[in-house]
Structures are given as structure tokens and as C-alpha cells.
Amino acid sequence: MVSSPSQQRWIHPEYVATVVGVLATGALVFYSAITQSGPTVEEIIFVVLTITVPTTVAYELACRWR
């Protein structure tokens, strides 16, 4: 029995990575909205890592889960 395409779409690695990336970006936007300081080099590096690391981990986990 073949699963329907809509059921398999949510475990597709690119879809999972995109969702995690959007959530990580939203969390950082929320954090920056409640703070009042300007970005430093360390904060920019933190932002890049906070978005790319969870996205990469989610992509790899989705590849293995699939």
C-alpha cells in the first residue's frame, strides 16, 4: 500500500529544514524585538549559527528518518 503524497511531504528533508529555518528565524526576530542593542560581530555569528545549525540537523535527521 502506497502512502499518499501529502502524507510523505511533511517528512521530506527540504520541507523539514525549511520549517526549522523559518522557526529559528522567527525566534531570532522575536528576540531582537525585545532587546534594545545593536548587533555586534558576535551577535551576527550567533544569528547565522542559530539558523543554520538547527536547519542542517533537521535536514540530516529527516534524511535518516525517511
PDBQT receptor file of N, H, CA, C and O in Angstrom, charges set to zero:
ATOM      1  N   MET A   1       0.837  -1.175   0.000  1.00  0.00    +0.000 N 
ATOM      2  CA  MET A   1       0.000   0.000   0.000  1.00  0.00    +0.000 C 
ATOM      3  C   MET A   1       0.884   1.241   0.000  1.00  0.00    +0.000 C 
ATOM      4  O   MET A   1       1.767   1.377   0.846  1.00  0.00    +0.000 OA
ATOM      5  N   VAL A   2       0.653   2.124  -0.924  1.00  0.00    +0.000 N 
ATOM      6  H   VAL A   2      -0.064   2.013  -1.612  1.00  0.00    +0.000 HD
ATOM      7  CA  VAL A   2       1.446   3.337  -1.080  1.00  0.00    +0.000 C 
ATOM      8  C   VAL A   2       0.803   4.476  -0.295  1.00  0.00    +0.000 C 
ATOM      9  O   VAL A   2      -0.409   4.681  -0.363  1.00  0.00    +0.000 OA
ATOM     10  N   SER A   3       1.632   5.219   0.458  1.00  0.00    +0.000 N 
ATOM     11  H   SER A   3       2.616   5.052   0.513  1.00  0.00    +0.000 HD
ATOM     12  CA  SER A   3       1.115   6.381   1.183  1.00  0.00    +0.000 C 
ATOM     13  C   SER A   3       0.818   7.505   0.208  1.00  0.00    +0.000 C 
ATOM     14  O   SER A   3       1.433   7.608  -0.854  1.00  0.00    +0.000 OA
ATOM     15  N   SER A   4      -0.115   8.329   0.579  1.00  0.00    +0.000 N 
ATOM     16  H   SER A   4      -0.614   8.245   1.442  1.00  0.00    +0.000 HD
ATOM     17  CA  SER A   4      -0.440   9.451  -0.294  1.00  0.00    +0.000 C 
ATOM     18  C   SER A   4       0.697  10.463  -0.271  1.00  0.00    +0.000 C 
ATOM     19  O   SER A   4       1.414  10.559   0.724  1.00  0.00    +0.000 OA
ATOM     20  N   PRO A   5       0.874  11.223  -1.360  1.00  0.00    +0.000 N 
ATOM     21  CA  PRO A   5       1.959  12.206  -1.429  1.00  0.00    +0.000 C 
ATOM     22  C   PRO A   5       1.877  13.260  -0.332  1.00  0.00    +0.000 C 
ATOM     23  O   PRO A   5       2.914  13.732   0.133  1.00  0.00    +0.000 OA
ATOM     24  N   SER A   6       0.685  13.640   0.093  1.00  0.00    +0.000 N 
ATOM     25  H   SER A   6      -0.158  13.256  -0.284  1.00  0.00    +0.000 HD
ATOM     26  CA  SER A   6       0.569  14.666   1.121  1.00  0.00    +0.000 C 
ATOM     27  C   SER A   6       1.077  14.165   2.468  1.00  0.00    +0.000 C 
ATOM     28  O   SER A   6       1.568  14.962   3.267  1.00  0.00    +0.000 OA
ATOM     29  N   GLN A   7       0.973  12.866   2.739  1.00  0.00    +0.000 N 
ATOM     30  H   GLN A   7       0.574  12.219   2.090  1.00  0.00    +0.000 HD
ATOM     31  CA  GLN A   7       1.483  12.310   3.984  1.00  0.00    +0.000 C 
ATOM     32  C   GLN A   7       2.998  12.238   3.980  1.00  0.00    +0.000 C 
ATOM     33  O   GLN A   7       3.616  12.372   5.036  1.00  0.00    +0.000 OA
ATOM     34  N   GLN A   8       3.608  12.034   2.837  1.00  0.00    +0.000 N 
ATOM     35  H   GLN A   8       3.105  11.925   1.979  1.00  0.00    +0.000 HD
ATOM     36  CA  GLN A   8       5.057  11.945   2.753  1.00  0.00    +0.000 C 
ATOM     37  C   GLN A   8       5.712  13.319   2.662  1.00  0.00    +0.000 C 
ATOM     38  O   GLN A   8       6.903  13.450   2.945  1.00  0.00    +0.000 OA
ATOM     39  N   ARG A   9       4.971  14.323   2.279  1.00  0.00    +0.000 N 
ATOM     40  H   ARG A   9       4.004  14.217   2.050  1.00  0.00    +0.000 HD
ATOM     41  CA  ARG A   9       5.550  15.650   2.081  1.00  0.00    +0.000 C 
ATOM     42  C   ARG A   9       6.111  16.229   3.369  1.00  0.00    +0.000 C 
ATOM     43  O   ARG A   9       7.157  16.877   3.339  1.00  0.00    +0.000 OA
ATOM     44  N   TRP A  10       5.446  16.014   4.503  1.00  0.00    +0.000 N 
ATOM     45  H   TRP A  10       4.597  15.488   4.528  1.00  0.00    +0.000 HD
ATOM     46  CA  TRP A  10       5.890  16.636   5.741  1.00  0.00    +0.000 C 
ATOM     47  C   TRP A  10       7.173  16.019   6.282  1.00  0.00    +0.000 C 
ATOM     48  O   TRP A  10       7.812  16.621   7.145  1.00  0.00    +0.000 OA
ATOM     49  N   ILE A  11       7.576  14.840   5.808  1.00  0.00    +0.000 N 
ATOM     50  H   ILE A  11       7.057  14.351   5.107  1.00  0.00    +0.000 HD
ATOM     51  CA  ILE A  11       8.845  14.263   6.244  1.00  0.00    +0.000 C 
ATOM     52  C   ILE A  11       9.938  14.431   5.189  1.00  0.00    +0.000 C 
ATOM     53  O   ILE A  11      11.038  13.903   5.354  1.00  0.00    +0.000 OA
ATOM     54  N   HIS A  12       9.653  15.149   4.124  1.00  0.00    +0.000 N 
ATOM     55  H   HIS A  12       8.759  15.578   3.991  1.00  0.00    +0.000 HD
ATOM     56  CA  HIS A  12      10.655  15.408   3.090  1.00  0.00    +0.000 C 
ATOM     57  C   HIS A  12      11.750  16.293   3.696  1.00  0.00    +0.000 C 
ATOM     58  O   HIS A  12      11.426  17.303   4.320  1.00  0.00    +0.000 OA
ATOM     59  N   PRO A  13      13.032  15.951   3.534  1.00  0.00    +0.000 N 
ATOM     60  CA  PRO A  13      14.114  16.686   4.192  1.00  0.00    +0.000 C 
ATOM     61  C   PRO A  13      14.138  18.189   3.915  1.00  0.00    +0.000 C 
ATOM     62  O   PRO A  13      14.378  18.978   4.829  1.00  0.00    +0.000 OA
ATOM     63  N   GLU A  14      13.895  18.592   2.675  1.00  0.00    +0.000 N 
ATOM     64  H   GLU A  14      13.700  17.951   1.933  1.00  0.00    +0.000 HD
ATOM     65  CA  GLU A  14      13.906  20.016   2.363  1.00  0.00    +0.000 C 
ATOM     66  C   GLU A  14      12.763  20.739   3.078  1.00  0.00    +0.000 C 
ATOM     67  O   GLU A  14      12.931  21.869   3.538  1.00  0.00    +0.000 OA
ATOM     68  N   TYR A  15      11.615  20.092   3.170  1.00  0.00    +0.000 N 
ATOM     69  H   TYR A  15      11.479  19.174   2.797  1.00  0.00    +0.000 HD
ATOM     70  CA  TYR A  15      10.466  20.688   3.854  1.00  0.00    +0.000 C 
ATOM     71  C   TYR A  15      10.748  20.843   5.343  1.00  0.00    +0.000 C 
ATOM     72  O   TYR A  15      10.473  21.893   5.924  1.00  0.00    +0.000 OA
ATOM     73  N   VAL A  16      11.295  19.803   5.960  1.00  0.00    +0.000 N 
ATOM     74  H   VAL A  16      11.519  18.950   5.488  1.00  0.00    +0.000 HD
ATOM     75  CA  VAL A  16      11.617  19.859   7.387  1.00  0.00    +0.000 C 
ATOM     76  C   VAL A  16      12.652  20.939   7.658  1.00  0.00    +0.000 C 
ATOM     77  O   VAL A  16      12.505  21.718   8.601  1.00  0.00    +0.000 OA
ATOM     78  N   ALA A  17      13.703  20.994   6.839  1.00  0.00    +0.000 N 
ATOM     79  H   ALA A  17      13.823  20.361   6.073  1.00  0.00    +0.000 HD
ATOM     80  CA  ALA A  17      14.743  22.003   7.018  1.00  0.00    +0.000 C 
ATOM     81  C   ALA A  17      14.185  23.414   6.842  1.00  0.00    +0.000 C 
ATOM     82  O   ALA A  17      14.581  24.327   7.567  1.00  0.00    +0.000 OA
ATOM     83  N   THR A  18      13.284  23.599   5.904  1.00  0.00    +0.000 N 
ATOM     84  H   THR A  18      12.963  22.857   5.316  1.00  0.00    +0.000 HD
ATOM     85  CA  THR A  18      12.673  24.909   5.696  1.00  0.00    +0.000 C 
ATOM     86  C   THR A  18      11.831  25.323   6.898  1.00  0.00    +0.000 C 
ATOM     87  O   THR A  18      11.902  26.468   7.343  1.00  0.00    +0.000 OA
ATOM     88  N   VAL A  19      11.048  24.410   7.414  1.00  0.00    +0.000 N 
ATOM     89  H   VAL A  19      10.991  23.479   7.052  1.00  0.00    +0.000 HD
ATOM     90  CA  VAL A  19      10.211  24.717   8.585  1.00  0.00    +0.000 C 
ATOM     91  C   VAL A  19      11.086  25.079   9.776  1.00  0.00    +0.000 C 
ATOM     92  O   VAL A  19      10.806  26.056  10.472  1.00  0.00    +0.000 OA
ATOM     93  N   VAL A  20      12.137  24.310  10.020  1.00  0.00    +0.000 N 
ATOM     94  H   VAL A  20      12.364  23.517   9.455  1.00  0.00    +0.000 HD
ATOM     95  CA  VAL A  20      13.026  24.598  11.146  1.00  0.00    +0.000 C 
ATOM     96  C   VAL A  20      13.737  25.929  10.935  1.00  0.00    +0.000 C 
ATOM     97  O   VAL A  20      13.900  26.692  11.888  1.00  0.00    +0.000 OA
ATOM     98  N   GLY A  21      14.157  26.221   9.726  1.00  0.00    +0.000 N 
ATOM     99  H   GLY A  21      14.024  25.601   8.953  1.00  0.00    +0.000 HD
ATOM    100  CA  GLY A  21      14.805  27.502   9.433  1.00  0.00    +0.000 C 
ATOM    101  C   GLY A  21      13.879  28.684   9.665  1.00  0.00    +0.000 C 
ATOM    102  O   GLY A  21      14.293  29.706  10.212  1.00  0.00    +0.000 OA
ATOM    103  N   VAL A  22      12.628  28.544   9.250  1.00  0.00    +0.000 N 
ATOM    104  H   VAL A  22      12.292  27.714   8.806  1.00  0.00    +0.000 HD
ATOM    105  CA  VAL A  22      11.650  29.617   9.461  1.00  0.00    +0.000 C 
ATOM    106  C   VAL A  22      11.379  29.819  10.952  1.00  0.00    +0.000 C 
ATOM    107  O   VAL A  22      11.285  30.953  11.420  1.00  0.00    +0.000 OA
ATOM    108  N   LEU A  23      11.254  28.716  11.697  1.00  0.00    +0.000 N 
ATOM    109  H   LEU A  23      11.330  27.795  11.316  1.00  0.00    +0.000 HD
ATOM    110  CA  LEU A  23      11.035  28.829  13.140  1.00  0.00    +0.000 C 
ATOM    111  C   LEU A  23      12.238  29.450  13.843  1.00  0.00    +0.000 C 
ATOM    112  O   LEU A  23      12.069  30.266  14.749  1.00  0.00    +0.000 OA
ATOM    113  N   ALA A  24      13.449  29.075  13.439  1.00  0.00    +0.000 N 
ATOM    114  H   ALA A  24      13.587  28.412  12.703  1.00  0.00    +0.000 HD
ATOM    115  CA  ALA A  24      14.652  29.662  14.033  1.00  0.00    +0.000 C 
ATOM    116  C   ALA A  24      14.740  31.151  13.717  1.00  0.00    +0.000 C 
ATOM    117  O   ALA A  24      15.110  31.949  14.577  1.00  0.00    +0.000 OA
ATOM    118  N   THR A  25      14.403  31.522  12.493  1.00  0.00    +0.000 N 
ATOM    119  H   THR A  25      14.102  30.873  11.794  1.00  0.00    +0.000 HD
ATOM    120  CA  THR A  25      14.411  32.938  12.124  1.00  0.00    +0.000 C 
ATOM    121  C   THR A  25      13.364  33.702  12.917  1.00  0.00    +0.000 C 
ATOM    122  O   THR A  25      13.636  34.807  13.388  1.00  0.00    +0.000 OA
ATOM    123  N   GLY A  26      12.180  33.139  13.074  1.00  0.00    +0.000 N 
ATOM    124  H   GLY A  26      11.959  32.241  12.692  1.00  0.00    +0.000 HD
ATOM    125  CA  GLY A  26      11.135  33.782  13.862  1.00  0.00    +0.000 C 
ATOM    126  C   GLY A  26      11.541  33.972  15.303  1.00  0.00    +0.000 C 
ATOM    127  O   GLY A  26      11.258  35.011  15.899  1.00  0.00    +0.000 OA
ATOM    128  N   ALA A  27      12.205  32.974  15.874  1.00  0.00    +0.000 N 
ATOM    129  H   ALA A  27      12.435  32.130  15.390  1.00  0.00    +0.000 HD
ATOM    130  CA  ALA A  27      12.673  33.092  17.258  1.00  0.00    +0.000 C 
ATOM    131  C   ALA A  27      13.707  34.207  17.396  1.00  0.00    +0.000 C 
ATOM    132  O   ALA A  27      13.702  34.941  18.384  1.00  0.00    +0.000 OA
ATOM    133  N   LEU A  28      14.587  34.333  16.416  1.00  0.00    +0.000 N 
ATOM    134  H   LEU A  28      14.591  33.737  15.613  1.00  0.00    +0.000 HD
ATOM    135  CA  LEU A  28      15.589  35.400  16.473  1.00  0.00    +0.000 C 
ATOM    136  C   LEU A  28      14.969  36.776  16.264  1.00  0.00    +0.000 C 
ATOM    137  O   LEU A  28      15.399  37.748  16.885  1.00  0.00    +0.000 OA
ATOM    138  N   VAL A  29      13.976  36.870  15.407  1.00  0.00    +0.000 N 
ATOM    139  H   VAL A  29      13.627  36.081  14.902  1.00  0.00    +0.000 HD
ATOM    140  CA  VAL A  29      13.281  38.145  15.215  1.00  0.00    +0.000 C 
ATOM    141  C   VAL A  29      12.566  38.542  16.502  1.00  0.00    +0.000 C 
ATOM    142  O   VAL A  29      12.587  39.709  16.893  1.00  0.00    +0.000 OA
ATOM    143  N   PHE A  30      11.944  37.585  17.150  1.00  0.00    +0.000 N 
ATOM    144  H   PHE A  30      11.927  36.637  16.833  1.00  0.00    +0.000 HD
ATOM    145  CA  PHE A  30      11.290  37.864  18.429  1.00  0.00    +0.000 C 
ATOM    146  C   PHE A  30      12.307  38.321  19.465  1.00  0.00    +0.000 C 
ATOM    147  O   PHE A  30      12.068  39.285  20.193  1.00  0.00    +0.000 OA
ATOM    148  N   TYR A  31      13.436  37.632  19.532  1.00  0.00    +0.000 N 
ATOM    149  H   TYR A  31      13.630  36.849  18.941  1.00  0.00    +0.000 HD
ATOM    150  CA  TYR A  31      14.480  38.015  20.488  1.00  0.00    +0.000 C 
ATOM    151  C   TYR A  31      15.001  39.421  20.208  1.00  0.00    +0.000 C 
ATOM    152  O   TYR A  31      15.191  40.208  21.135  1.00  0.00    +0.000 OA
ATOM    153  N   SER A  32      15.231  39.737  18.941  1.00  0.00    +0.000 N 
ATOM    154  H   SER A  32      15.077  39.097  18.189  1.00  0.00    +0.000 HD
ATOM    155  CA  SER A  32      15.752  41.060  18.611  1.00  0.00    +0.000 C 
ATOM    156  C   SER A  32      14.713  42.150  18.857  1.00  0.00    +0.000 C 
ATOM    157  O   SER A  32      15.072  43.306  19.084  1.00  0.00    +0.000 OA
ATOM    158  N   ALA A  33      13.438  41.796  18.815  1.00  0.00    +0.000 N 
ATOM    159  H   ALA A  33      13.147  40.858  18.631  1.00  0.00    +0.000 HD
ATOM    160  CA  ALA A  33      12.382  42.779  19.076  1.00  0.00    +0.000 C 
ATOM    161  C   ALA A  33      12.328  43.156  20.551  1.00  0.00    +0.000 C 
ATOM    162  O   ALA A  33      11.928  44.271  20.886  1.00  0.00    +0.000 OA
ATOM    163  N   ILE A  34      12.726  42.241  21.443  1.00  0.00    +0.000 N 
ATOM    164  H   ILE A  34      13.051  41.335  21.171  1.00  0.00    +0.000 HD
ATOM    165  CA  ILE A  34      12.647  42.553  22.866  1.00  0.00    +0.000 C 
ATOM    166  C   ILE A  34      13.946  43.114  23.427  1.00  0.00    +0.000 C 
ATOM    167  O   ILE A  34      13.978  43.541  24.581  1.00  0.00    +0.000 OA
ATOM    168  N   THR A  35      15.025  43.123  22.637  1.00  0.00    +0.000 N 
ATOM    169  H   THR A  35      14.999  42.776  21.699  1.00  0.00    +0.000 HD
ATOM    170  CA  THR A  35      16.281  43.729  23.080  1.00  0.00    +0.000 C 
ATOM    171  C   THR A  35      16.446  45.089  22.415  1.00  0.00    +0.000 C 
ATOM    172  O   THR A  35      15.840  45.354  21.378  1.00  0.00    +0.000 OA
ATOM    173  N   GLN A  36      17.252  45.935  23.003  1.00  0.00    +0.000 N 
ATOM    174  H   GLN A  36      17.744  45.719  23.846  1.00  0.00    +0.000 HD
ATOM    175  CA  GLN A  36      17.389  47.310  22.512  1.00  0.00    +0.000 C 
ATOM    176  C   GLN A  36      18.786  47.635  21.985  1.00  0.00    +0.000 C 
ATOM    177  O   GLN A  36      19.035  48.787  21.630  1.00  0.00    +0.000 OA
ATOM    178  N   SER A  37      19.698  46.682  21.920  1.00  0.00    +0.000 N 
ATOM    179  H   SER A  37      19.496  45.746  22.209  1.00  0.00    +0.000 HD
ATOM    180  CA  SER A  37      21.052  46.971  21.473  1.00  0.00    +0.000 C 
ATOM    181  C   SER A  37      21.243  46.643  19.998  1.00  0.00    +0.000 C 
ATOM    182  O   SER A  37      20.484  45.865  19.419  1.00  0.00    +0.000 OA
ATOM    183  N   GLY A  38      22.259  47.242  19.404  1.00  0.00    +0.000 N 
ATOM    184  H   GLY A  38      22.875  47.873  19.874  1.00  0.00    +0.000 HD
ATOM    185  CA  GLY A  38      22.577  46.978  18.009  1.00  0.00    +0.000 C 
ATOM    186  C   GLY A  38      23.388  45.704  17.871  1.00  0.00    +0.000 C 
ATOM    187  O   GLY A  38      23.971  45.235  18.849  1.00  0.00    +0.000 OA
ATOM    188  N   PRO A  39      23.436  45.137  16.676  1.00  0.00    +0.000 N 
ATOM    189  CA  PRO A  39      24.162  43.874  16.501  1.00  0.00    +0.000 C 
ATOM    190  C   PRO A  39      25.682  44.074  16.507  1.00  0.00    +0.000 C 
ATOM    191  O   PRO A  39      26.197  45.015  15.902  1.00  0.00    +0.000 OA
ATOM    192  N   THR A  40      26.380  43.186  17.190  1.00  0.00    +0.000 N 
ATOM    193  H   THR A  40      25.962  42.422  17.681  1.00  0.00    +0.000 HD
ATOM    194  CA  THR A  40      27.843  43.149  17.168  1.00  0.00    +0.000 C 
ATOM    195  C   THR A  40      28.261  41.977  16.295  1.00  0.00    +0.000 C 
ATOM    196  O   THR A  40      27.418  41.224  15.809  1.00  0.00    +0.000 OA
ATOM    197  N   VAL A  41      29.561  41.827  16.100  1.00  0.00    +0.000 N 
ATOM    198  H   VAL A  41      30.246  42.439  16.495  1.00  0.00    +0.000 HD
ATOM    199  CA  VAL A  41      30.058  40.721  15.291  1.00  0.00    +0.000 C 
ATOM    200  C   VAL A  41      29.677  39.389  15.933  1.00  0.00    +0.000 C 
ATOM    201  O   VAL A  41      29.272  38.456  15.239  1.00  0.00    +0.000 OA
ATOM    202  N   GLU A  42      29.804  39.302  17.242  1.00  0.00    +0.000 N 
ATOM    203  H   GLU A  42      30.132  40.060  17.806  1.00  0.00    +0.000 HD
ATOM    204  CA  GLU A  42      29.448  38.071  17.941  1.00  0.00    +0.000 C 
ATOM    205  C   GLU A  42      27.962  37.753  17.774  1.00  0.00    +0.000 C 
ATOM    206  O   GLU A  42      27.589  36.590  17.620  1.00  0.00    +0.000 OA
ATOM    207  N   GLU A  43      27.127  38.767  17.804  1.00  0.00    +0.000 N 
ATOM    208  H   GLU A  43      27.429  39.712  17.929  1.00  0.00    +0.000 HD
ATOM    209  CA  GLU A  43      25.684  38.549  17.642  1.00  0.00    +0.000 C 
ATOM    210  C   GLU A  43      25.349  38.098  16.229  1.00  0.00    +0.000 C 
ATOM    211  O   GLU A  43      24.461  37.266  16.041  1.00  0.00    +0.000 OA
ATOM    212  N   ILE A  44      26.038  38.630  15.245  1.00  0.00    +0.000 N 
ATOM    213  H   ILE A  44      26.759  39.305  15.398  1.00  0.00    +0.000 HD
ATOM    214  CA  ILE A  44      25.803  38.219  13.858  1.00  0.00    +0.000 C 
ATOM    215  C   ILE A  44      26.206  36.760  13.670  1.00  0.00    +0.000 C 
ATOM    216  O   ILE A  44      25.491  35.997  13.022  1.00  0.00    +0.000 OA
ATOM    217  N   ILE A  45      27.351  36.370  14.235  1.00  0.00    +0.000 N 
ATOM    218  H   ILE A  45      27.932  36.990  14.762  1.00  0.00    +0.000 HD
ATOM    219  CA  ILE A  45      27.780  34.968  14.163  1.00  0.00    +0.000 C 
ATOM    220  C   ILE A  45      26.769  34.074  14.874  1.00  0.00    +0.000 C 
ATOM    221  O   ILE A  45      26.435  32.994  14.387  1.00  0.00    +0.000 OA
ATOM    222  N   PHE A  46      26.286  34.528  16.024  1.00  0.00    +0.000 N 
ATOM    223  H   PHE A  46      26.558  35.405  16.420  1.00  0.00    +0.000 HD
ATOM    224  CA  PHE A  46      25.279  33.779  16.770  1.00  0.00    +0.000 C 
ATOM    225  C   PHE A  46      24.018  33.587  15.935  1.00  0.00    +0.000 C 
ATOM    226  O   PHE A  46      23.444  32.498  15.918  1.00  0.00    +0.000 OA
ATOM    227  N   VAL A  47      23.588  34.629  15.250  1.00  0.00    +0.000 N 
ATOM    228  H   VAL A  47      24.054  35.514  15.263  1.00  0.00    +0.000 HD
ATOM    229  CA  VAL A  47      22.386  34.549  14.418  1.00  0.00    +0.000 C 
ATOM    230  C   VAL A  47      22.575  33.543  13.286  1.00  0.00    +0.000 C 
ATOM    231  O   VAL A  47      21.700  32.715  13.035  1.00  0.00    +0.000 OA
ATOM    232  N   VAL A  48      23.702  33.616  12.614  1.00  0.00    +0.000 N 
ATOM    233  H   VAL A  48      24.412  34.289  12.819  1.00  0.00    +0.000 HD
ATOM    234  CA  VAL A  48      23.956  32.698  11.499  1.00  0.00    +0.000 C 
ATOM    235  C   VAL A  48      23.985  31.251  11.990  1.00  0.00    +0.000 C 
ATOM    236  O   VAL A  48      23.400  30.372  11.359  1.00  0.00    +0.000 OA
ATOM    237  N   LEU A  49      24.660  31.001  13.106  1.00  0.00    +0.000 N 
ATOM    238  H   LEU A  49      25.136  31.716  13.618  1.00  0.00    +0.000 HD
ATOM    239  CA  LEU A  49      24.734  29.640  13.633  1.00  0.00    +0.000 C 
ATOM    240  C   LEU A  49      23.391  29.167  14.177  1.00  0.00    +0.000 C 
ATOM    241  O   LEU A  49      23.047  27.990  14.062  1.00  0.00    +0.000 OA
ATOM    242  N   THR A  50      22.632  30.089  14.773  1.00  0.00    +0.000 N 
ATOM    243  H   THR A  50      22.912  31.044  14.867  1.00  0.00    +0.000 HD
ATOM    244  CA  THR A  50      21.341  29.711  15.335  1.00  0.00    +0.000 C 
ATOM    245  C   THR A  50      20.356  29.306  14.251  1.00  0.00    +0.000 C 
ATOM    246  O   THR A  50      19.439  28.528  14.510  1.00  0.00    +0.000 OA
ATOM    247  N   ILE A  51      20.528  29.813  13.062  1.00  0.00    +0.000 N 
ATOM    248  H   ILE A  51      21.273  30.446  12.851  1.00  0.00    +0.000 HD
ATOM    249  CA  ILE A  51      19.636  29.435  11.958  1.00  0.00    +0.000 C 
ATOM    250  C   ILE A  51      20.176  28.215  11.203  1.00  0.00    +0.000 C 
ATOM    251  O   ILE A  51      19.417  27.294  10.901  1.00  0.00    +0.000 OA
ATOM    252  N   THR A  52      21.465  28.199  10.899  1.00  0.00    +0.000 N 
ATOM    253  H   THR A  52      22.082  28.947  11.144  1.00  0.00    +0.000 HD
ATOM    254  CA  THR A  52      21.988  27.123  10.053  1.00  0.00    +0.000 C 
ATOM    255  C   THR A  52      22.172  25.796  10.776  1.00  0.00    +0.000 C 
ATOM    256  O   THR A  52      21.966  24.741  10.176  1.00  0.00    +0.000 OA
ATOM    257  N   VAL A  53      22.554  25.822  12.044  1.00  0.00    +0.000 N 
ATOM    258  H   VAL A  53      22.722  26.679  12.531  1.00  0.00    +0.000 HD
ATOM    259  CA  VAL A  53      22.787  24.555  12.754  1.00  0.00    +0.000 C 
ATOM    260  C   VAL A  53      21.486  23.756  12.915  1.00  0.00    +0.000 C 
ATOM    261  O   VAL A  53      21.459  22.580  12.554  1.00  0.00    +0.000 OA
ATOM    262  N   PRO A  54      20.397  24.357  13.449  1.00  0.00    +0.000 N 
ATOM    263  CA  PRO A  54      19.164  23.557  13.556  1.00  0.00    +0.000 C 
ATOM    264  C   PRO A  54      18.608  23.120  12.194  1.00  0.00    +0.000 C 
ATOM    265  O   PRO A  54      18.045  22.033  12.068  1.00  0.00    +0.000 OA
ATOM    266  N   THR A  55      18.771  23.968  11.189  1.00  0.00    +0.000 N 
ATOM    267  H   THR A  55      19.228  24.851  11.292  1.00  0.00    +0.000 HD
ATOM    268  CA  THR A  55      18.290  23.621   9.856  1.00  0.00    +0.000 C 
ATOM    269  C   THR A  55      19.050  22.424   9.303  1.00  0.00    +0.000 C 
ATOM    270  O   THR A  55      18.450  21.514   8.730  1.00  0.00    +0.000 OA
ATOM    271  N   THR A  56      20.364  22.421   9.472  1.00  0.00    +0.000 N 
ATOM    272  H   THR A  56      20.852  23.159   9.937  1.00  0.00    +0.000 HD
ATOM    273  CA  THR A  56      21.183  21.310   8.991  1.00  0.00    +0.000 C 
ATOM    274  C   THR A  56      20.886  20.032   9.759  1.00  0.00    +0.000 C 
ATOM    275  O   THR A  56      20.778  18.960   9.163  1.00  0.00    +0.000 OA
ATOM    276  N   VAL A  57      20.755  20.135  11.070  1.00  0.00    +0.000 N 
ATOM    277  H   VAL A  57      20.842  21.005  11.554  1.00  0.00    +0.000 HD
ATOM    278  CA  VAL A  57      20.443  18.965  11.889  1.00  0.00    +0.000 C 
ATOM    279  C   VAL A  57      19.079  18.391  11.500  1.00  0.00    +0.000 C 
ATOM    280  O   VAL A  57      18.928  17.177  11.366  1.00  0.00    +0.000 OA
ATOM    281  N   ALA A  58      18.091  19.264  11.321  1.00  0.00    +0.000 N 
ATOM    282  H   ALA A  58      18.214  20.251  11.429  1.00  0.00    +0.000 HD
ATOM    283  CA  ALA A  58      16.756  18.805  10.933  1.00  0.00    +0.000 C 
ATOM    284  C   ALA A  58      16.790  18.128   9.565  1.00  0.00    +0.000 C 
ATOM    285  O   ALA A  58      16.126  17.112   9.360  1.00  0.00    +0.000 OA
ATOM    286  N   TYR A  59      17.550  18.679   8.638  1.00  0.00    +0.000 N 
ATOM    287  H   TYR A  59      18.089  19.505   8.804  1.00  0.00    +0.000 HD
ATOM    288  CA  TYR A  59      17.661  18.083   7.308  1.00  0.00    +0.000 C 
ATOM    289  C   TYR A  59      18.272  16.682   7.388  1.00  0.00    +0.000 C 
ATOM    290  O   TYR A  59      17.765  15.738   6.781  1.00  0.00    +0.000 OA
ATOM    291  N   GLU A  60      19.363  16.561   8.142  1.00  0.00    +0.000 N 
ATOM    292  H   GLU A  60      19.774  17.327   8.635  1.00  0.00    +0.000 HD
ATOM    293  CA  GLU A  60      20.028  15.260   8.261  1.00  0.00    +0.000 C 
ATOM    294  C   GLU A  60      19.134  14.241   8.964  1.00  0.00    +0.000 C 
ATOM    295  O   GLU A  60      19.077  13.082   8.552  1.00  0.00    +0.000 OA
ATOM    296  N   LEU A  61      18.441  14.657  10.013  1.00  0.00    +0.000 N 
ATOM    297  H   LEU A  61      18.487  15.598  10.348  1.00  0.00    +0.000 HD
ATOM    298  CA  LEU A  61      17.540  13.735  10.701  1.00  0.00    +0.000 C 
ATOM    299  C   LEU A  61      16.395  13.291   9.789  1.00  0.00    +0.000 C 
ATOM    300  O   LEU A  61      15.999  12.125   9.801  1.00  0.00    +0.000 OA
ATOM    301  N   ALA A  62      15.872  14.222   9.006  1.00  0.00    +0.000 N 
ATOM    302  H   ALA A  62      16.194  15.169   8.996  1.00  0.00    +0.000 HD
ATOM    303  CA  ALA A  62      14.788  13.876   8.084  1.00  0.00    +0.000 C 
ATOM    304  C   ALA A  62      15.281  12.916   7.000  1.00  0.00    +0.000 C 
ATOM    305  O   ALA A  62      14.540  12.032   6.569  1.00  0.00    +0.000 OA
ATOM    306  N   CYS A  63      16.515  13.085   6.563  1.00  0.00    +0.000 N 
ATOM    307  H   CYS A  63      17.117  13.803   6.913  1.00  0.00    +0.000 HD
ATOM    308  CA  CYS A  63      17.079  12.152   5.571  1.00  0.00    +0.000 C 
ATOM    309  C   CYS A  63      17.191  10.752   6.148  1.00  0.00    +0.000 C 
ATOM    310  O   CYS A  63      16.907   9.771   5.460  1.00  0.00    +0.000 OA
ATOM    311  N   ARG A  64      17.597  10.654   7.388  1.00  0.00    +0.000 N 
ATOM    312  H   ARG A  64      17.827  11.451   7.946  1.00  0.00    +0.000 HD
ATOM    313  CA  ARG A  64      17.751   9.341   8.011  1.00  0.00    +0.000 C 
ATOM    314  C   ARG A  64      16.403   8.726   8.388  1.00  0.00    +0.000 C 
ATOM    315  O   ARG A  64      16.236   7.508   8.335  1.00  0.00    +0.000 OA
ATOM    316  N   TRP A  65      15.452   9.566   8.767  1.00  0.00    +0.000 N 
ATOM    317  H   TRP A  65      15.589  10.556   8.811  1.00  0.00    +0.000 HD
ATOM    318  CA  TRP A  65      14.123   9.092   9.172  1.00  0.00    +0.000 C 
ATOM    319  C   TRP A  65      13.363   8.536   7.978  1.00  0.00    +0.000 C 
ATOM    320  O   TRP A  65      12.623   7.559   8.091  1.00  0.00    +0.000 OA
ATOM    321  N   ARG A  66      13.558   9.169   6.845  1.00  0.00    +0.000 N 
ATOM    322  H   ARG A  66      14.159   9.963   6.753  1.00  0.00    +0.000 HD
ATOM    323  CA  ARG A  66      12.838   8.848   5.628  1.00  0.00    +0.000 C 
ATOM    324  C   ARG A  66      13.228   7.506   5.178  1.00  0.00    +0.000 C 
ATOM    325  O   ARG A  66      12.734   7.029   4.156  1.00  0.00    +0.000 OA
TER     326      ARG A  66
